Amino acid sequence: MIGQISISNFRSVKEKLVLDFSRHSGEKQLPENLIPHSPKPLLKSMALYGANASGKSNVLRAFLALQYLVRHSASFLPEQPLAPYEPFLFDEDTKGAPVRFVIIFQAEGKFYEYEVAYGQHAIGYERLRVRPDVKWRLLYERRGTGVRFGPNYRGARKVIARLCLPNQLLLSKAAQNNVTQLLPAYHFFTERLVAFALAEFDRISATRLRRQFAEMLATDAAFARKVSALVRAFDTGLKRVEVEEIDWSKVEFPEGMKTEDIERLKRQNRYHVLGIHPVFENGREAGEEGLPFEEESAGTRQLLLLACILLDALESGKVVVIDEFEKNLHPHITRELIGLFHDPRINRHNAQLLIATHEASLLADEHLFRRDQVWLVEKDEEGATEAWRLSDMKEHRRAAALDRKYLSGVLGGTPLTDRLAIIETLTSPCPEG
């Protein structure tokens, strides 16, 4: 569960941008969209709206950058560059300055605050605090190569500090060396946070489904039934989803392929995922036919993968961060999938959903989002991304027809287009070169 994230000097985000999951004090509607928490309830979902190139995706990529560093930096080699170092490039003061993230999250019943600042080749600052009650307590603070451990820290100190290279996170190195006190924070990033861009579906969806969820579908009958029921409920034509183990004895590998590559391929691709469709004869159902996942429509593939991701998150209380959530989906399906997180009968473990979307029709449904769940994202005249939430705009807090207001540009977060300039450009003769 996330309480807040702060992003500074990352991609198009120049100045500190804060996404706050706390309830806005002036918003009273849709209490079922809130997770009870003191001192303020937290939002179960949040939607970012904005024009193309406004920076919505960059805000969500901050989660991916954090996750990547926590998951992989313990194995970085000396002098290995930090790949997620992508500062704001359109200002001389920021293009070489550190990227900084601060995130507040809950893991195993306690809230943590994790802060990290890093450059191209080294972690400049790192701090982890825990709040088991009403007071924050320091676990450790790192400045460059110097580490200060708080009085509440339990575990190896000098050994961990000595083993941690300048380009490695102490959190990652400590987890690698089984400092149990820090494992809940580490596992939040590696196991409880699910973040990716749906724009990459055409490239990764089949692989990700096969590797990440095929075994769940094959071994967890209840999960498979729920996924099948959800996909079937959206009028896809599927009766259910099935998984079958690949018979590698019938596969001919290219001559000269290394044995270790063959074995890795077998480990990573153990199952086929099939959509089971009814077969008709004379207008009546007469049998079934399995269609490989890769041959389903783009919308069905996306819906199937989303069904696995969202149901897994709802059943285990994960945080899901998805860019272009509505891609290839009908607005009604998009609305229903978001609504799963708001329904207390379904979301019993405080799962959260953060999306970026262009689907304005969602704003027309006054029963879907509270105004503090909707954020507008825009770039200023210097190309830097800014964000604010709809509930902070008092003149629109109680307004109706928010979809029309958004599309007309009244709320901000929409592109400015010049139709006359477009016509002139496309109808003018090209200059001779």
C-alpha angles and dihedrals in degrees: 000000000000126000100178145340128203121199125191131178096353120139106305093353107096108162121039111292117194126198107196119196092191119114115261107244093228096055118091105159127102099016089179087072090068134085110220109245138147132273089010131004116247128233119253092211142012132195126203117208126189147125123282109284091016091123102257091129092047091056090053092044088065087073090051092049092051092046092049094051094047093045100044113019095087088070097045114127121234112284092008108151119244102246096202091060099116110147127185103280102193096077126061091218095056107035092083098028125105124274110234132199130178118184132179115202142155123241126173093348098310131096119232132193114207122186127182134172121185143170134203096292109012147038106246099185137008131171135172124192129177130207110201090165132355097317131071114233124197117239096176143334124202128194111183106309095340118097128193117193121207124234090254094056115112120191145049113338116171093033094052093044090050095047094049111096119213091256095048128086115240088220090059095044092048091050090049087055093047101249091172096199090064097043095091090058092044093048091051089067097037101039112010099047118074112186133162144125119259088208084081094057096108090057105036109018098091093043094046094047093048095047103035106032108017092083091049090052090047098047105029108063093182092053091048091051092051093048091048092048093049094049091044091050090062095063096250094144092243119130093195145324121258135185126209128187116247115247100221091183088077094051121095113210123209114272111262095023109148118251093232090053091051092050092048090050090052093049094049096044108043101140144043116220114215133189109216112218129185118250117215134207122187090349094306129103108258105167147322138275129197118223119196114246091242091060097052119101119275090251094051092047091051093045092050093051092045091049090056094045097045097042091049090050093047093050094049104030099248130163113242121200115185133172120211090011094175097052112136092356131114112244091244091058092046090051094049093048091053090046091060088073093052096051109094090203090062104028098056096147102054098255115176134210127204117183141171114217147162094203101123093177089074088068090059091065106084090190096060109058134025112220092249088060093061120080127186118215124199141157122240125222091279093054094254120142120242129181136194134168126245094239089064090063100081095189090062100035094102099021123126128219093044092165091061091044091052095047092047090055096244092124096042125232094098129111120259108230129188108206094183091054090049092051092047092050095049097043100042117097115254113255114251113257 
